């Protein structure tokens, strides 16, 4: 299952690949900010299906 992580400010692709890499690891890899627009990165889990339990 391919995973893609985008900057939620400018849409730059920060990570793309088949590995399931935790978003916080990607954030660390970029020193906590987007290399393109410089926005501080904070990711919610992406590619994780969230189901509401009622
Ligand atoms: Zn950006």
mmCIF file of the protein (N, C-alpha, C, O) and its ligand, coordinates in Angstrom:
data_MODEL
# 
_entry.id   MODEL 
# 
loop_
_entity.id 
_entity.type 
_entity.pdbx_number_of_molecules 
1 polymer     1 
2 non-polymer 1 
# 
_entity_poly.entity_id                      1 
_entity_poly.type                           'polypeptide(L)' 
_entity_poly.nstd_linkage                   no 
_entity_poly.nstd_monomer                   no 
_entity_poly.pdbx_seq_one_letter_code       
;(UNK)(UNK)(UNK)(UNK)(UNK)(UNK)(UNK)(UNK)(UNK)(UNK)(UNK)(UNK)(UNK)(UNK)(UNK)(UNK)
(UNK)(UNK)(UNK)(UNK)(UNK)(UNK)(UNK)(UNK)(UNK)(UNK)(UNK)(UNK)(UNK)(UNK)(UNK)(UNK)
(UNK)(UNK)(UNK)(UNK)(UNK)(UNK)(UNK)(UNK)(UNK)(UNK)(UNK)(UNK)(UNK)(UNK)(UNK)(UNK)
(UNK)(UNK)(UNK)(UNK)(UNK)(UNK)
;
_entity_poly.pdbx_seq_one_letter_code_can   XXXXXXXXXXXXXXXXXXXXXXXXXXXXXXXXXXXXXXXXXXXXXXXXXXXXXX 
_entity_poly.pdbx_strand_id                 A 
# 
loop_
_entity_poly_seq.entity_id 
_entity_poly_seq.num 
_entity_poly_seq.mon_id 
_entity_poly_seq.hetero 
1 1  UNK n 
1 2  UNK n 
1 3  UNK n 
1 4  UNK n 
1 5  UNK n 
1 6  UNK n 
1 7  UNK n 
1 8  UNK n 
1 9  UNK n 
1 10 UNK n 
1 11 UNK n 
1 12 UNK n 
1 13 UNK n 
1 14 UNK n 
1 15 UNK n 
1 16 UNK n 
1 17 UNK n 
1 18 UNK n 
1 19 UNK n 
1 20 UNK n 
1 21 UNK n 
1 22 UNK n 
1 23 UNK n 
1 24 UNK n 
1 25 UNK n 
1 26 UNK n 
1 27 UNK n 
1 28 UNK n 
1 29 UNK n 
1 30 UNK n 
1 31 UNK n 
1 32 UNK n 
1 33 UNK n 
1 34 UNK n 
1 35 UNK n 
1 36 UNK n 
1 37 UNK n 
1 38 UNK n 
1 39 UNK n 
1 40 UNK n 
1 41 UNK n 
1 42 UNK n 
1 43 UNK n 
1 44 UNK n 
1 45 UNK n 
1 46 UNK n 
1 47 UNK n 
1 48 UNK n 
1 49 UNK n 
1 50 UNK n 
1 51 UNK n 
1 52 UNK n 
1 53 UNK n 
1 54 UNK n 
# 
loop_
_struct_asym.id 
_struct_asym.entity_id 
A 1 
B 2 
# 
loop_
_chem_comp.id 
_chem_comp.type 
_chem_comp.mon_nstd_flag 
UNK 'L-peptide linking' . 
ZN  non-polymer         . 
# 
_pdbx_entity_nonpoly.entity_id   2 
_pdbx_entity_nonpoly.name        ? 
_pdbx_entity_nonpoly.comp_id     ZN 
# 
_pdbx_nonpoly_scheme.asym_id         B 
_pdbx_nonpoly_scheme.entity_id       2 
_pdbx_nonpoly_scheme.mon_id          ZN 
_pdbx_nonpoly_scheme.ndb_seq_num     1 
_pdbx_nonpoly_scheme.pdb_seq_num     101 
_pdbx_nonpoly_scheme.auth_seq_num    101 
_pdbx_nonpoly_scheme.pdb_mon_id      ZN 
_pdbx_nonpoly_scheme.auth_mon_id     ZN 
_pdbx_nonpoly_scheme.pdb_strand_id   A 
_pdbx_nonpoly_scheme.pdb_ins_code    . 
# 
loop_
_atom_site.group_PDB 
_atom_site.id 
_atom_site.type_symbol 
_atom_site.label_atom_id 
_atom_site.label_alt_id 
_atom_site.label_comp_id 
_atom_site.label_asym_id 
_atom_site.label_entity_id 
_atom_site.label_seq_id 
_atom_site.pdbx_PDB_ins_code 
_atom_site.Cartn_x 
_atom_site.Cartn_y 
_atom_site.Cartn_z 
_atom_site.occupancy 
_atom_site.B_iso_or_equiv 
_atom_site.pdbx_formal_charge 
_atom_site.auth_seq_id 
_atom_site.auth_comp_id 
_atom_site.auth_asym_id 
_atom_site.auth_atom_id 
_atom_site.pdbx_PDB_model_num 
ATOM   1   N  N  . UNK A 1 1  ? 0.853   -1.191 0.000  1.00 0.00 ? 1   UNK A N  1 
ATOM   2   C  CA . UNK A 1 1  ? 0.000   0.000  0.000  1.00 0.00 ? 1   UNK A CA 1 
ATOM   3   C  C  . UNK A 1 1  ? 0.887   1.238  0.000  1.00 0.00 ? 1   UNK A C  1 
ATOM   4   O  O  . UNK A 1 1  ? 1.564   1.504  0.993  1.00 0.00 ? 1   UNK A O  1 
ATOM   5   N  N  . UNK A 1 2  ? 0.898   1.997  -1.083 1.00 0.00 ? 2   UNK A N  1 
ATOM   6   C  CA . UNK A 1 2  ? 1.772   3.168  -1.136 1.00 0.00 ? 2   UNK A CA 1 
ATOM   7   C  C  . UNK A 1 2  ? 1.317   4.240  -0.160 1.00 0.00 ? 2   UNK A C  1 
ATOM   8   O  O  . UNK A 1 2  ? 0.131   4.433  0.110  1.00 0.00 ? 2   UNK A O  1 
ATOM   9   N  N  . UNK A 1 3  ? 2.311   4.910  0.342  1.00 0.00 ? 3   UNK A N  1 
ATOM   10  C  CA . UNK A 1 3  ? 2.037   5.954  1.311  1.00 0.00 ? 3   UNK A CA 1 
ATOM   11  C  C  . UNK A 1 3  ? 2.587   7.256  0.777  1.00 0.00 ? 3   UNK A C  1 
ATOM   12  O  O  . UNK A 1 3  ? 3.690   7.293  0.232  1.00 0.00 ? 3   UNK A O  1 
ATOM   13  N  N  . UNK A 1 4  ? 1.844   8.296  0.927  1.00 0.00 ? 4   UNK A N  1 
ATOM   14  C  CA . UNK A 1 4  ? 2.296   9.607  0.470  1.00 0.00 ? 4   UNK A CA 1 
ATOM   15  C  C  . UNK A 1 4  ? 1.961   10.626 1.548  1.00 0.00 ? 4   UNK A C  1 
ATOM   16  O  O  . UNK A 1 4  ? 0.846   10.686 2.067  1.00 0.00 ? 4   UNK A O  1 
ATOM   17  N  N  . UNK A 1 5  ? 2.950   11.404 1.854  1.00 0.00 ? 5   UNK A N  1 
ATOM   18  C  CA . UNK A 1 5  ? 2.745   12.433 2.860  1.00 0.00 ? 5   UNK A CA 1 
ATOM   19  C  C  . UNK A 1 5  ? 3.019   13.781 2.225  1.00 0.00 ? 5   UNK A C  1 
ATOM   20  O  O  . UNK A 1 5  ? 4.081   14.021 1.651  1.00 0.00 ? 5   UNK A O  1 
ATOM   21  N  N  . UNK A 1 6  ? 2.036   14.651 2.344  1.00 0.00 ? 6   UNK A N  1 
ATOM   22  C  CA . UNK A 1 6  ? 2.124   15.973 1.734  1.00 0.00 ? 6   UNK A CA 1 
ATOM   23  C  C  . UNK A 1 6  ? 2.158   17.038 2.808  1.00 0.00 ? 6   UNK A C  1 
ATOM   24  O  O  . UNK A 1 6  ? 1.572   16.894 3.881  1.00 0.00 ? 6   UNK A O  1 
ATOM   25  N  N  . UNK A 1 7  ? 2.860   18.111 2.489  1.00 0.00 ? 7   UNK A N  1 
ATOM   26  C  CA . UNK A 1 7  ? 2.765   19.297 3.334  1.00 0.00 ? 7   UNK A CA 1 
ATOM   27  C  C  . UNK A 1 7  ? 1.338   19.814 3.243  1.00 0.00 ? 7   UNK A C  1 
ATOM   28  O  O  . UNK A 1 7  ? 0.818   20.018 2.146  1.00 0.00 ? 7   UNK A O  1 
ATOM   29  N  N  . UNK A 1 8  ? 0.713   20.023 4.370  1.00 0.00 ? 8   UNK A N  1 
ATOM   30  C  CA . UNK A 1 8  ? -0.677  20.475 4.294  1.00 0.00 ? 8   UNK A CA 1 
ATOM   31  C  C  . UNK A 1 8  ? -0.781  21.979 4.062  1.00 0.00 ? 8   UNK A C  1 
ATOM   32  O  O  . UNK A 1 8  ? -1.882  22.529 4.023  1.00 0.00 ? 8   UNK A O  1 
ATOM   33  N  N  . UNK A 1 9  ? 0.344   22.631 3.909  1.00 0.00 ? 9   UNK A N  1 
ATOM   34  C  CA . UNK A 1 9  ? 0.332   24.058 3.582  1.00 0.00 ? 9   UNK A CA 1 
ATOM   35  C  C  . UNK A 1 9  ? 0.548   24.293 2.089  1.00 0.00 ? 9   UNK A C  1 
ATOM   36  O  O  . UNK A 1 9  ? -0.233  25.000 1.453  1.00 0.00 ? 9   UNK A O  1 
ATOM   37  N  N  . UNK A 1 10 ? 1.606   23.703 1.529  1.00 0.00 ? 10  UNK A N  1 
ATOM   38  C  CA . UNK A 1 10 ? 1.937   23.991 0.135  1.00 0.00 ? 10  UNK A CA 1 
ATOM   39  C  C  . UNK A 1 10 ? 1.766   22.784 -0.766 1.00 0.00 ? 10  UNK A C  1 
ATOM   40  O  O  . UNK A 1 10 ? 1.844   22.924 -1.986 1.00 0.00 ? 10  UNK A O  1 
ATOM   41  N  N  . UNK A 1 11 ? 1.536   21.617 -0.214 1.00 0.00 ? 11  UNK A N  1 
ATOM   42  C  CA . UNK A 1 11 ? 1.288   20.435 -1.016 1.00 0.00 ? 11  UNK A CA 1 
ATOM   43  C  C  . UNK A 1 11 ? 2.541   19.733 -1.495 1.00 0.00 ? 11  UNK A C  1 
ATOM   44  O  O  . UNK A 1 11 ? 2.453   18.807 -2.302 1.00 0.00 ? 11  UNK A O  1 
ATOM   45  N  N  . UNK A 1 12 ? 3.703   20.148 -1.021 1.00 0.00 ? 12  UNK A N  1 
ATOM   46  C  CA . UNK A 1 12 ? 4.946   19.479 -1.398 1.00 0.00 ? 12  UNK A CA 1 
ATOM   47  C  C  . UNK A 1 12 ? 4.918   18.035 -0.923 1.00 0.00 ? 12  UNK A C  1 
ATOM   48  O  O  . UNK A 1 12 ? 4.452   17.735 0.177  1.00 0.00 ? 12  UNK A O  1 
ATOM   49  N  N  . UNK A 1 13 ? 5.424   17.148 -1.770 1.00 0.00 ? 13  UNK A N  1 
ATOM   50  C  CA . UNK A 1 13 ? 5.487   15.741 -1.387 1.00 0.00 ? 13  UNK A CA 1 
ATOM   51  C  C  . UNK A 1 13 ? 6.705   15.542 -0.497 1.00 0.00 ? 13  UNK A C  1 
ATOM   52  O  O  . UNK A 1 13 ? 7.846   15.720 -0.923 1.00 0.00 ? 13  UNK A O  1 
ATOM   53  N  N  . UNK A 1 14 ? 6.436   15.172 0.732  1.00 0.00 ? 14  UNK A N  1 
ATOM   54  C  CA . UNK A 1 14 ? 7.516   14.998 1.705  1.00 0.00 ? 14  UNK A CA 1 
ATOM   55  C  C  . UNK A 1 14 ? 7.983   13.561 1.740  1.00 0.00 ? 14  UNK A C  1 
ATOM   56  O  O  . UNK A 1 14 ? 9.139   13.281 2.057  1.00 0.00 ? 14  UNK A O  1 
ATOM   57  N  N  . UNK A 1 15 ? 7.095   12.664 1.417  1.00 0.00 ? 15  UNK A N  1 
ATOM   58  C  CA . UNK A 1 15 ? 7.454   11.259 1.403  1.00 0.00 ? 15  UNK A CA 1 
ATOM   59  C  C  . UNK A 1 15 ? 6.518   10.520 0.482  1.00 0.00 ? 15  UNK A C  1 
ATOM   60  O  O  . UNK A 1 15 ? 5.313   10.768 0.451  1.00 0.00 ? 15  UNK A O  1 
ATOM   61  N  N  . UNK A 1 16 ? 7.102   9.602  -0.270 1.00 0.00 ? 16  UNK A N  1 
ATOM   62  C  CA . UNK A 1 16 ? 6.284   8.772  -1.133 1.00 0.00 ? 16  UNK A CA 1 
ATOM   63  C  C  . UNK A 1 16 ? 6.963   7.419  -1.226 1.00 0.00 ? 16  UNK A C  1 
ATOM   64  O  O  . UNK A 1 16 ? 8.145   7.342  -1.562 1.00 0.00 ? 16  UNK A O  1 
ATOM   65  N  N  . UNK A 1 17 ? 6.260   6.392  -0.946 1.00 0.00 ? 17  UNK A N  1 
ATOM   66  C  CA . UNK A 1 17 ? 6.876   5.085  -1.033 1.00 0.00 ? 17  UNK A CA 1 
ATOM   67  C  C  . UNK A 1 17 ? 5.958   3.995  -0.527 1.00 0.00 ? 17  UNK A C  1 
ATOM   68  O  O  . UNK A 1 17 ? 4.833   4.233  -0.089 1.00 0.00 ? 17  UNK A O  1 
ATOM   69  N  N  . UNK A 1 18 ? 6.485   2.802  -0.608 1.00 0.00 ? 18  UNK A N  1 
ATOM   70  C  CA . UNK A 1 18 ? 5.698   1.646  -0.207 1.00 0.00 ? 18  UNK A CA 1 
ATOM   71  C  C  . UNK A 1 18 ? 5.869   1.314  1.273  1.00 0.00 ? 18  UNK A C  1 
ATOM   72  O  O  . UNK A 1 18 ? 5.118   0.519  1.838  1.00 0.00 ? 18  UNK A O  1 
ATOM   73  N  N  . UNK A 1 19 ? 6.856   1.930  1.878  1.00 0.00 ? 19  UNK A N  1 
ATOM   74  C  CA . UNK A 1 19 ? 7.103   1.628  3.285  1.00 0.00 ? 19  UNK A CA 1 
ATOM   75  C  C  . UNK A 1 19 ? 6.089   2.334  4.151  1.00 0.00 ? 19  UNK A C  1 
ATOM   76  O  O  . UNK A 1 19 ? 5.657   3.448  3.854  1.00 0.00 ? 19  UNK A O  1 
ATOM   77  N  N  . UNK A 1 20 ? 5.725   1.687  5.200  1.00 0.00 ? 20  UNK A N  1 
ATOM   78  C  CA . UNK A 1 20 ? 4.868   2.340  6.175  1.00 0.00 ? 20  UNK A CA 1 
ATOM   79  C  C  . UNK A 1 20 ? 5.770   3.063  7.169  1.00 0.00 ? 20  UNK A C  1 
ATOM   80  O  O  . UNK A 1 20 ? 6.226   2.490  8.159  1.00 0.00 ? 20  UNK A O  1 
ATOM   81  N  N  . UNK A 1 21 ? 6.007   4.320  6.879  1.00 0.00 ? 21  UNK A N  1 
ATOM   82  C  CA . UNK A 1 21 ? 6.864   5.117  7.741  1.00 0.00 ? 21  UNK A CA 1 
ATOM   83  C  C  . UNK A 1 21 ? 5.990   5.992  8.624  1.00 0.00 ? 21  UNK A C  1 
ATOM   84  O  O  . UNK A 1 21 ? 5.100   6.683  8.129  1.00 0.00 ? 21  UNK A O  1 
ATOM   85  N  N  . UNK A 1 22 ? 6.233   5.968  9.901  1.00 0.00 ? 22  UNK A N  1 
ATOM   86  C  CA . UNK A 1 22 ? 5.408   6.794  10.773 1.00 0.00 ? 22  UNK A CA 1 
ATOM   87  C  C  . UNK A 1 22 ? 5.579   8.274  10.433 1.00 0.00 ? 22  UNK A C  1 
ATOM   88  O  O  . UNK A 1 22 ? 6.702   8.741  10.239 1.00 0.00 ? 22  UNK A O  1 
ATOM   89  N  N  . UNK A 1 23 ? 4.482   9.003  10.359 1.00 0.00 ? 23  UNK A N  1 
ATOM   90  C  CA . UNK A 1 23 ? 4.568   10.432 10.005 1.00 0.00 ? 23  UNK A CA 1 
ATOM   91  C  C  . UNK A 1 23 ? 5.528   11.214 10.892 1.00 0.00 ? 23  UNK A C  1 
ATOM   92  O  O  . UNK A 1 23 ? 6.189   12.138 10.418 1.00 0.00 ? 23  UNK A O  1 
ATOM   93  N  N  . UNK A 1 24 ? 5.616   10.864 12.154 1.00 0.00 ? 24  UNK A N  1 
ATOM   94  C  CA . UNK A 1 24 ? 6.508   11.648 13.010 1.00 0.00 ? 24  UNK A CA 1 
ATOM   95  C  C  . UNK A 1 24 ? 7.972   11.416 12.646 1.00 0.00 ? 24  UNK A C  1 
ATOM   96  O  O  . UNK A 1 24 ? 8.828   12.263 12.902 1.00 0.00 ? 24  UNK A O  1 
ATOM   97  N  N  . UNK A 1 25 ? 8.246   10.255 12.045 1.00 0.00 ? 25  UNK A N  1 
ATOM   98  C  CA . UNK A 1 25 ? 9.606   10.012 11.584 1.00 0.00 ? 25  UNK A CA 1 
ATOM   99  C  C  . UNK A 1 25 ? 9.931   10.900 10.377 1.00 0.00 ? 25  UNK A C  1 
ATOM   100 O  O  . UNK A 1 25 ? 11.048  11.400 10.238 1.00 0.00 ? 25  UNK A O  1 
ATOM   101 N  N  . UNK A 1 26 ? 8.935   11.081 9.516  1.00 0.00 ? 26  UNK A N  1 
ATOM   102 C  CA . UNK A 1 26 ? 9.115   11.985 8.376  1.00 0.00 ? 26  UNK A CA 1 
ATOM   103 C  C  . UNK A 1 26 ? 9.352   13.404 8.869  1.00 0.00 ? 26  UNK A C  1 
ATOM   104 O  O  . UNK A 1 26 ? 10.212  14.118 8.353  1.00 0.00 ? 26  UNK A O  1 
ATOM   105 N  N  . UNK A 1 27 ? 8.595   13.798 9.853  1.00 0.00 ? 27  UNK A N  1 
ATOM   106 C  CA . UNK A 1 27 ? 8.740   15.140 10.412 1.00 0.00 ? 27  UNK A CA 1 
ATOM   107 C  C  . UNK A 1 27 ? 10.161  15.338 10.941 1.00 0.00 ? 27  UNK A C  1 
ATOM   108 O  O  . UNK A 1 27 ? 10.776  16.381 10.717 1.00 0.00 ? 27  UNK A O  1 
ATOM   109 N  N  . UNK A 1 28 ? 10.668  14.339 11.635 1.00 0.00 ? 28  UNK A N  1 
ATOM   110 C  CA . UNK A 1 28 ? 12.035  14.414 12.152 1.00 0.00 ? 28  UNK A CA 1 
ATOM   111 C  C  . UNK A 1 28 ? 13.038  14.512 11.018 1.00 0.00 ? 28  UNK A C  1 
ATOM   112 O  O  . UNK A 1 28 ? 14.029  15.236 11.108 1.00 0.00 ? 28  UNK A O  1 
ATOM   113 N  N  . UNK A 1 29 ? 12.768  13.776 9.950  1.00 0.00 ? 29  UNK A N  1 
ATOM   114 C  CA . UNK A 1 29 ? 13.671  13.755 8.808  1.00 0.00 ? 29  UNK A CA 1 
ATOM   115 C  C  . UNK A 1 29 ? 13.822  15.145 8.203  1.00 0.00 ? 29  UNK A C  1 
ATOM   116 O  O  . UNK A 1 29 ? 14.874  15.486 7.662  1.00 0.00 ? 29  UNK A O  1 
ATOM   117 N  N  . UNK A 1 30 ? 12.770  15.935 8.297  1.00 0.00 ? 30  UNK A N  1 
ATOM   118 C  CA . UNK A 1 30 ? 12.793  17.280 7.734  1.00 0.00 ? 30  UNK A CA 1 
ATOM   119 C  C  . UNK A 1 30 ? 12.994  18.342 8.806  1.00 0.00 ? 30  UNK A C  1 
ATOM   120 O  O  . UNK A 1 30 ? 12.702  19.519 8.591  1.00 0.00 ? 30  UNK A O  1 
ATOM   121 N  N  . UNK A 1 31 ? 13.488  17.924 9.944  1.00 0.00 ? 31  UNK A N  1 
ATOM   122 C  CA . UNK A 1 31 ? 13.754  18.871 11.035 1.00 0.00 ? 31  UNK A CA 1 
ATOM   123 C  C  . UNK A 1 31 ? 12.489  19.586 11.480 1.00 0.00 ? 31  UNK A C  1 
ATOM   124 O  O  . UNK A 1 31 ? 12.549  20.700 12.002 1.00 0.00 ? 31  UNK A O  1 
ATOM   125 N  N  . UNK A 1 32 ? 11.369  18.960 11.279 1.00 0.00 ? 32  UNK A N  1 
ATOM   126 C  CA . UNK A 1 32 ? 10.116  19.501 11.787 1.00 0.00 ? 32  UNK A CA 1 
ATOM   127 C  C  . UNK A 1 32 ? 9.506   20.593 10.947 1.00 0.00 ? 32  UNK A C  1 
ATOM   128 O  O  . UNK A 1 32 ? 8.529   21.219 11.359 1.00 0.00 ? 32  UNK A O  1 
ATOM   129 N  N  . UNK A 1 33 ? 10.073  20.840 9.749  1.00 0.00 ? 33  UNK A N  1 
ATOM   130 C  CA . UNK A 1 33 ? 9.456   21.863 8.911  1.00 0.00 ? 33  UNK A CA 1 
ATOM   131 C  C  . UNK A 1 33 ? 9.553   21.487 7.447  1.00 0.00 ? 33  UNK A C  1 
ATOM   132 O  O  . UNK A 1 33 ? 10.432  20.734 7.028  1.00 0.00 ? 33  UNK A O  1 
ATOM   133 N  N  . UNK A 1 34 ? 8.626   22.033 6.686  1.00 0.00 ? 34  UNK A N  1 
ATOM   134 C  CA . UNK A 1 34 ? 8.574   21.742 5.262  1.00 0.00 ? 34  UNK A CA 1 
ATOM   135 C  C  . UNK A 1 34 ? 9.783   22.357 4.560  1.00 0.00 ? 34  UNK A C  1 
ATOM   136 O  O  . UNK A 1 34 ? 10.064  23.541 4.750  1.00 0.00 ? 34  UNK A O  1 
ATOM   137 N  N  . UNK A 1 35 ? 10.507  21.569 3.746  1.00 0.00 ? 35  UNK A N  1 
ATOM   138 C  CA . UNK A 1 35 ? 11.681  22.114 3.058  1.00 0.00 ? 35  UNK A CA 1 
ATOM   139 C  C  . UNK A 1 35 ? 11.326  23.116 1.979  1.00 0.00 ? 35  UNK A C  1 
ATOM   140 O  O  . UNK A 1 35 ? 12.183  23.871 1.519  1.00 0.00 ? 35  UNK A O  1 
ATOM   141 N  N  . UNK A 1 36 ? 10.076  23.126 1.575  1.00 0.00 ? 36  UNK A N  1 
ATOM   142 C  CA . UNK A 1 36 ? 9.677   24.017 0.489  1.00 0.00 ? 36  UNK A CA 1 
ATOM   143 C  C  . UNK A 1 36 ? 9.151   25.352 1.011  1.00 0.00 ? 36  UNK A C  1 
ATOM   144 O  O  . UNK A 1 36 ? 9.596   26.415 0.579  1.00 0.00 ? 36  UNK A O  1 
ATOM   145 N  N  . UNK A 1 37 ? 8.219   25.287 1.927  1.00 0.00 ? 37  UNK A N  1 
ATOM   146 C  CA . UNK A 1 37 ? 7.585   26.522 2.380  1.00 0.00 ? 37  UNK A CA 1 
ATOM   147 C  C  . UNK A 1 37 ? 7.982   26.891 3.802  1.00 0.00 ? 37  UNK A C  1 
ATOM   148 O  O  . UNK A 1 37 ? 7.673   27.988 4.266  1.00 0.00 ? 37  UNK A O  1 
ATOM   149 N  N  . UNK A 1 38 ? 8.664   25.986 4.498  1.00 0.00 ? 38  UNK A N  1 
ATOM   150 C  CA . UNK A 1 38 ? 9.164   26.317 5.826  1.00 0.00 ? 38  UNK A CA 1 
ATOM   151 C  C  . UNK A 1 38 ? 8.135   26.215 6.930  1.00 0.00 ? 38  UNK A C  1 
ATOM   152 O  O  . UNK A 1 38 ? 8.418   26.533 8.085  1.00 0.00 ? 38  UNK A O  1 
ATOM   153 N  N  . UNK A 1 39 ? 6.944   25.773 6.579  1.00 0.00 ? 39  UNK A N  1 
ATOM   154 C  CA . UNK A 1 39 ? 5.908   25.650 7.596  1.00 0.00 ? 39  UNK A CA 1 
ATOM   155 C  C  . UNK A 1 39 ? 6.229   24.515 8.562  1.00 0.00 ? 39  UNK A C  1 
ATOM   156 O  O  . UNK A 1 39 ? 6.695   23.447 8.168  1.00 0.00 ? 39  UNK A O  1 
ATOM   157 N  N  . UNK A 1 40 ? 5.972   24.773 9.805  1.00 0.00 ? 40  UNK A N  1 
ATOM   158 C  CA . UNK A 1 40 ? 6.179   23.741 10.807 1.00 0.00 ? 40  UNK A CA 1 
ATOM   159 C  C  . UNK A 1 40 ? 5.236   22.573 10.534 1.00 0.00 ? 40  UNK A C  1 
ATOM   160 O  O  . UNK A 1 40 ? 4.038   22.756 10.321 1.00 0.00 ? 40  UNK A O  1 
ATOM   161 N  N  . UNK A 1 41 ? 5.800   21.380 10.547 1.00 0.00 ? 41  UNK A N  1 
ATOM   162 C  CA . UNK A 1 41 ? 5.013   20.207 10.191 1.00 0.00 ? 41  UNK A CA 1 
ATOM   163 C  C  . UNK A 1 41 ? 4.453   19.532 11.422 1.00 0.00 ? 41  UNK A C  1 
ATOM   164 O  O  . UNK A 1 41 ? 5.134   19.332 12.427 1.00 0.00 ? 41  UNK A O  1 
ATOM   165 N  N  . UNK A 1 42 ? 3.211   19.199 11.304 1.00 0.00 ? 42  UNK A N  1 
ATOM   166 C  CA . UNK A 1 42 ? 2.628   18.331 12.318 1.00 0.00 ? 42  UNK A CA 1 
ATOM   167 C  C  . UNK A 1 42 ? 1.604   17.459 11.617 1.00 0.00 ? 42  UNK A C  1 
ATOM   168 O  O  . UNK A 1 42 ? 0.658   17.956 11.005 1.00 0.00 ? 42  UNK A O  1 
ATOM   169 N  N  . UNK A 1 43 ? 1.800   16.181 11.713 1.00 0.00 ? 43  UNK A N  1 
ATOM   170 C  CA . UNK A 1 43 ? 0.958   15.268 10.965 1.00 0.00 ? 43  UNK A CA 1 
ATOM   171 C  C  . UNK A 1 43 ? 0.037   14.495 11.885 1.00 0.00 ? 43  UNK A C  1 
ATOM   172 O  O  . UNK A 1 43 ? 0.424   14.019 12.953 1.00 0.00 ? 43  UNK A O  1 
ATOM   173 N  N  . UNK A 1 44 ? -1.139  14.398 11.445 1.00 0.00 ? 44  UNK A N  1 
ATOM   174 C  CA . UNK A 1 44 ? -2.013  13.377 11.992 1.00 0.00 ? 44  UNK A CA 1 
ATOM   175 C  C  . UNK A 1 44 ? -1.726  12.108 11.207 1.00 0.00 ? 44  UNK A C  1 
ATOM   176 O  O  . UNK A 1 44 ? -1.206  12.175 10.093 1.00 0.00 ? 44  UNK A O  1 
ATOM   177 N  N  . UNK A 1 45 ? -2.047  10.989 11.754 1.00 0.00 ? 45  UNK A N  1 
ATOM   178 C  CA . UNK A 1 45 ? -1.821  9.764  10.992 1.00 0.00 ? 45  UNK A CA 1 
ATOM   179 C  C  . UNK A 1 45 ? -2.513  9.817  9.642  1.00 0.00 ? 45  UNK A C  1 
ATOM   180 O  O  . UNK A 1 45 ? -3.706  10.105 9.538  1.00 0.00 ? 45  UNK A O  1 
ATOM   181 N  N  . UNK A 1 46 ? -1.734  9.533  8.620  1.00 0.00 ? 46  UNK A N  1 
ATOM   182 C  CA . UNK A 1 46 ? -2.248  9.543  7.252  1.00 0.00 ? 46  UNK A CA 1 
ATOM   183 C  C  . UNK A 1 46 ? -2.270  8.099  6.785  1.00 0.00 ? 46  UNK A C  1 
ATOM   184 O  O  . UNK A 1 46 ? -1.462  7.279  7.222  1.00 0.00 ? 46  UNK A O  1 
ATOM   185 N  N  . UNK A 1 47 ? -3.185  7.803  5.910  1.00 0.00 ? 47  UNK A N  1 
ATOM   186 C  CA . UNK A 1 47 ? -3.304  6.433  5.428  1.00 0.00 ? 47  UNK A CA 1 
ATOM   187 C  C  . UNK A 1 47 ? -3.767  5.477  6.519  1.00 0.00 ? 47  UNK A C  1 
ATOM   188 O  O  . UNK A 1 47 ? -3.597  4.262  6.413  1.00 0.00 ? 47  UNK A O  1 
ATOM   189 N  N  . UNK A 1 48 ? -4.327  6.016  7.518  1.00 0.00 ? 48  UNK A N  1 
ATOM   190 C  CA . UNK A 1 48 ? -4.894  5.173  8.554  1.00 0.00 ? 48  UNK A CA 1 
ATOM   191 C  C  . UNK A 1 48 ? -6.390  5.367  8.523  1.00 0.00 ? 48  UNK A C  1 
ATOM   192 O  O  . UNK A 1 48 ? -6.901  6.484  8.611  1.00 0.00 ? 48  UNK A O  1 
ATOM   193 N  N  . UNK A 1 49 ? -7.042  4.304  8.401  1.00 0.00 ? 49  UNK A N  1 
ATOM   194 C  CA . UNK A 1 49 ? -8.483  4.405  8.352  1.00 0.00 ? 49  UNK A CA 1 
ATOM   195 C  C  . UNK A 1 49 ? -9.020  4.581  9.765  1.00 0.00 ? 49  UNK A C  1 
ATOM   196 O  O  . UNK A 1 49 ? -8.752  3.791  10.670 1.00 0.00 ? 49  UNK A O  1 
ATOM   197 N  N  . UNK A 1 50 ? -9.773  5.631  9.908  1.00 0.00 ? 50  UNK A N  1 
ATOM   198 C  CA . UNK A 1 50 ? -10.308 5.925  11.233 1.00 0.00 ? 50  UNK A CA 1 
ATOM   199 C  C  . UNK A 1 50 ? -11.806 5.602  11.236 1.00 0.00 ? 50  UNK A C  1 
ATOM   200 O  O  . UNK A 1 50 ? -12.578 6.100  10.417 1.00 0.00 ? 50  UNK A O  1 
ATOM   201 N  N  . UNK A 1 51 ? -12.160 4.797  12.136 1.00 0.00 ? 51  UNK A N  1 
ATOM   202 C  CA . UNK A 1 51 ? -13.579 4.427  12.230 1.00 0.00 ? 51  UNK A CA 1 
ATOM   203 C  C  . UNK A 1 51 ? -14.136 4.926  13.545 1.00 0.00 ? 51  UNK A C  1 
ATOM   204 O  O  . UNK A 1 51 ? -13.520 4.824  14.606 1.00 0.00 ? 51  UNK A O  1 
ATOM   205 N  N  . UNK A 1 52 ? -15.315 5.462  13.421 1.00 0.00 ? 52  UNK A N  1 
ATOM   206 C  CA . UNK A 1 52 ? -15.969 5.940  14.634 1.00 0.00 ? 52  UNK A CA 1 
ATOM   207 C  C  . UNK A 1 52 ? -16.710 4.797  15.314 1.00 0.00 ? 52  UNK A C  1 
ATOM   208 O  O  . UNK A 1 52 ? -17.433 4.020  14.690 1.00 0.00 ? 52  UNK A O  1 
ATOM   209 N  N  . UNK A 1 53 ? -16.504 4.736  16.561 1.00 0.00 ? 53  UNK A N  1 
ATOM   210 C  CA . UNK A 1 53 ? -17.195 3.711  17.346 1.00 0.00 ? 53  UNK A CA 1 
ATOM   211 C  C  . UNK A 1 53 ? -18.305 4.388  18.131 1.00 0.00 ? 53  UNK A C  1 
ATOM   212 O  O  . UNK A 1 53 ? -18.069 5.307  18.915 1.00 0.00 ? 53  UNK A O  1 
ATOM   213 N  N  . UNK A 1 54 ? -19.469 3.931  17.911 1.00 0.00 ? 54  UNK A N  1 
ATOM   214 C  CA . UNK A 1 54 ? -20.581 4.567  18.607 1.00 0.00 ? 54  UNK A CA 1 
ATOM   215 C  C  . UNK A 1 54 ? -21.240 3.562  19.542 1.00 0.00 ? 54  UNK A C  1 
ATOM   216 O  O  . UNK A 1 54 ? -22.205 3.898  20.228 1.00 0.00 ? 54  UNK A O  1 
HETATM 217 ZN ZN . ZN  B 2 .  ? 5.124   23.168 2.594  1.00 0.00 ? 101 ZN  A ZN 1 
# 
